Amino acid sequence: FFVFFVKLSLVVKVIINMDNLDPFNEGLEGKGKYYPMIVLSFKKLLLDDTFADLTIKVGSETVHAHAGIVCCRCEEIIGFPQVDDKKKAAKKKLEVKINPANVANAAIMSKVLEFLYTGMVEFPKMSDTEILHLVGAARFFKLERLSYLCERWLREHMTIESVFHLLKAATDLNEERIKGFCLQFALGHYNEFISNKDGIYI
């Protein structure tokens, strides 16, 4: 058990410095030959709840994580225990409850944790609406880097076919920055925008 926590402390030190990484799909060039292995190892750790000591409840759904990693990466979820509470915290499993109004569901919370563990998110496997929900969660937890990565992905992969639905979803979720990106894109592609049949959604 002691050996596990020693290894975990080393893992946390590496994770703390991962905020400047590129989004998942942008490649791992120049990051060293062991870097992909590190990312995969962190993701495996996230998916395996054998040593998980933190339960995060989003409404009626539950996500498991490791308090040692989460408290170092995002104090908005769980902060460092006070000196007097450290021994108690180490001996018991913790539980955090999150209002679905702030984080849509457990799937979005899992994506937040994916970022905290690996510094990346697999955006290609997410819909635009899911990414919008992730933006909201990132802002709630004050994860500026995650918010930036989400916004950049949406901007760089915006198309005439997607902009209508993205603009409607951004309006429904009160994501003004994303809405602004959509309008800017629409102005740059005005003729295509006004002639597209999907305009009925706006």
N, C-alpha and C positions, 0 to 999 in steps of 0.2 A: 504493500500500500504506500509506504514511504517512497519507494523507487518511482511509483507512478506519479506522485506529486512533484518529485524532482524533475522528471521528464516533462511534466505539464508546465512547470515554471519556465523551462527552456523554450517550449513551444510558444508560450505567451510572449516572451521577449522577441521572438521572430515576428509574431503576428502584429505586435504594436507598431512595427515599422512598415506595414504593408499598405498603408493608405494611398500611396502614390502609384499603385499598380494600375495597369490598363484593364479595360473591360475584358471579360473572359474570352471573347471571340477574336481579339486583336492579335493573338499570337504571343509566344513567349520568347521571341528572339532577344538575345542579349541579356537574358536573365540567368544564364548559367545552366549547365546540363542537369543539375539536380532540382532546379526550381519546379518543373512540372510534377516531380515526385512529391515535393513538399506540399503543393496545392492539393494533389490527390489524397495525400495522407490526412490533411486537415479536413477535407470533405468526408473522408471515411470516418474520421473521429466524430464529426457532426451527425452522421447517419447512424452511428452505433451508440446506443444509450446505455451500454454496459456500465460505464463509470459516470454517467450523467447524474448530477446532484442539484440540478435546477429545473424546475417545472414552470413553464410559461403558459398560462391559460388565456386564450383569446375567446371570450364568450364561453361556449361549451366545448371548444376544441383545445387540445393540449399539444405542446411542443416541448421536447426535452433538450437540455443543453448542459454546458459545464460552467459552473459559476466562476471558476478561476479565469476562464477566457473572457466571458461576457463582462465581468466587472472591470477588467483591464481595457476592454475595447469600447464599452458604452455604459457609462455610469448612469445614463438616463433609464436603463433597464434595471440594473442593479449596481449600486455603488460599493466601494470597498467597505468592509465592516470596520467599525471602530475598534480601537485596541482592545477594549474590554470584551468585545463580542467575537474576536477572531477565533478563539478556541471553540466557542459555541457554534460559530458558523461552519467550522471545519468538520464538526461532528454530525451535523444535521443537513437534510436536504431542504432546499429553499423553494418557495413558490411565489410567483409573481402573477398578478392578474392584470390584464390589459383590456381596456374597453374597445369593442369592435368599431366604435366610432373613430378611434385613433389608428388602429391597425385592422384592416378589413377582415382578415381571417388567418387561420393557422398557416396556410400556404404562403401568404405574404410574410408572416413572421419568420417562416423557415428561410425565405429569401434574404431577410435582414440578417439572420444568423449565418447564412452562407457567405455573405459579405464580411461579417465580423471574423469568421474563421479563415477565409481565403483571400480577402481583399478583392474578390471578383463576384460577378453574377452571370449566370448563363442566360443572357437576354434572348438568344435565338429560340429558346424553349418557352418564352413567355409571350403572351398577347400584349397588345398596346395598352389595353385596359388594366391588365395585371401590373404592368410597369408603372402606370399612373398611380395605382394604389401603393406601389412600392415607393414612389416619390413622396406620397403623403406620409407613409410610415417613416421614411428617412428624415423628413422635416420634423416629425413628432419626436424622434429620438436624437435630433440635432446631429445627424450624420451627413455633413455637408458633402463629403466626397461621394457617398452613395447617391445623394440627390443629383450631383453633377453628372455622374456616370449615366444615370437613368435619362436625364434630360439630353445628354449628348447622343445617346443611342437613338432616342426618338427623333431628334433633329436629323441625324445622319441617315436614317432609314425611312424618312418620310417620303411618301409618294402621292401622286394624285389619287390613287385608289384608296390609300389609307388615311389621308388627311381629313376627309369628311367625318369618318367615324371617330378619329382621334380628337377632332375639334369638338364634336358633340360630347364625347366622354369627358374631356377636359372641362367643358362648360358645366356638365352635370356634377363633377367633383370639385368645382371651384378652384381648379388649377390654372390660375391666371397666367403664369409664365408659359406653360405649355400651350395655352390658348393663344398667347401672343406669338409663339413660334409657328403655330398653324396658320394664323392670319398673315404673318410675314411670308410664309411659303405660298399661300394662296395668291397674294399680291404679285409674287414673282412668277407665278404660273396662271395669271388671270384668265386668259382665254380658255385654257384647258379646265380651269376650275369652274367657270360659269357654265360650260357646256357639258359637264359630267353629270350623268343621271343620278349619281349618289348625292347630288345637291339637295334632294328631297329630305335628307336627314338633318339639314341645317335649319 
